[in-house]
Amino acid sequence: MNDFFTLIEKLQGMLDSNDVEVVSMDGTSVRGTIDNLRSTQPFSKPAVKIRDAEGKITKILFSDIREIIDHKKR
């Protein structure tokens, strides 16, 4: 998608939104609330965790993100 810092900035701006959709490179889409934004922990790849309406948490690596949509801002 974008470079690391642009992606972090965009996701941090959506931390208070409860209707974020993340689309991965393979077309998989997860919609919900950002549960965790992991970017600087040693020995881990940057990733975002999304909690959907049923409470399921899905982790998506930054390198797999194609698009991020904040439906609350529409």
C-alpha positions as a Python dict, from the first residue, in 0.01 Angstrom:
ca = {
    (1, 'M'): (0, 0, 0),
    (2, 'N'): (209, 291, 130),
    (3, 'D'): (533, 321, 312),
    (4, 'F'): (547, 220, 678),
    (5, 'F'): (523, 570, 827),
    (6, 'T'): (229, 676, 610),
    (7, 'L'): (45, 357, 706),
    (8, 'I'): (113, 409, 1079),
    (9, 'E'): (-10, 768, 1059),
    (10, 'K'): (-330, 665, 879),
    (11, 'L'): (-406, 383, 1123),
    (12, 'Q'): (-335, 598, 1430),
    (13, 'G'): (-588, 848, 1300),
    (14, 'M'): (-850, 571, 1296),
    (15, 'L'): (-793, 438, 1649),
    (16, 'D'): (-1112, 602, 1779),
    (17, 'S'): (-1329, 482, 1488),
    (18, 'N'): (-1545, 173, 1535),
    (19, 'D'): (-1601, 114, 1162),
    (20, 'V'): (-1264, 57, 994),
    (21, 'E'): (-1224, -184, 702),
    (22, 'V'): (-886, -332, 610),
    (23, 'V'): (-854, -504, 272),
    (24, 'S'): (-558, -738, 225),
    (25, 'M'): (-364, -810, -94),
    (26, 'D'): (-557, -1135, -148),
    (27, 'G'): (-891, -950, -133),
    (28, 'T'): (-987, -1056, 219),
    (29, 'S'): (-1170, -781, 404),
    (30, 'V'): (-1205, -731, 780),
    (31, 'R'): (-1434, -461, 921),
    (32, 'G'): (-1452, -347, 1281),
    (33, 'T'): (-1246, -163, 1542),
    (34, 'I'): (-868, -140, 1558),
    (35, 'D'): (-784, -354, 1860),
    (36, 'N'): (-407, -325, 1856),
    (37, 'L'): (-150, -144, 1643),
    (38, 'R'): (187, -316, 1673),
    (39, 'S'): (467, -133, 1504),
    (40, 'T'): (785, -121, 1709),
    (41, 'Q'): (811, -439, 1912),
    (42, 'P'): (1143, -616, 1859),
    (43, 'F'): (1145, -931, 1646),
    (44, 'S'): (790, -879, 1522),
    (45, 'K'): (656, -769, 1187),
    (46, 'P'): (438, -456, 1191),
    (47, 'A'): (71, -556, 1206),
    (48, 'V'): (-274, -430, 1295),
    (49, 'K'): (-541, -628, 1480),
    (50, 'I'): (-906, -566, 1396),
    (51, 'R'): (-1195, -674, 1623),
    (52, 'D'): (-1510, -747, 1422),
    (53, 'A'): (-1874, -717, 1536),
    (54, 'E'): (-1873, -1072, 1680),
    (55, 'G'): (-1556, -1004, 1883),
    (56, 'K'): (-1322, -1208, 1661),
    (57, 'I'): (-974, -1056, 1633),
    (58, 'T'): (-790, -1077, 1301),
    (59, 'K'): (-423, -982, 1265),
    (60, 'I'): (-309, -837, 933),
    (61, 'L'): (55, -765, 858),
    (62, 'F'): (128, -420, 719),
    (63, 'S'): (291, -582, 416),
    (64, 'D'): (-42, -755, 336),
    (65, 'I'): (-257, -439, 347),
    (66, 'R'): (-393, -316, 16),
    (67, 'E'): (-645, -58, 138),
    (68, 'I'): (-778, 97, 460),
    (69, 'I'): (-1124, 253, 471),
    (70, 'D'): (-1275, 448, 762),
    (71, 'H'): (-1651, 410, 703),
    (72, 'K'): (-1730, 637, 998),
    (73, 'K'): (-1590, 938, 810),
    (74, 'R'): (-1809, 883, 502),
}
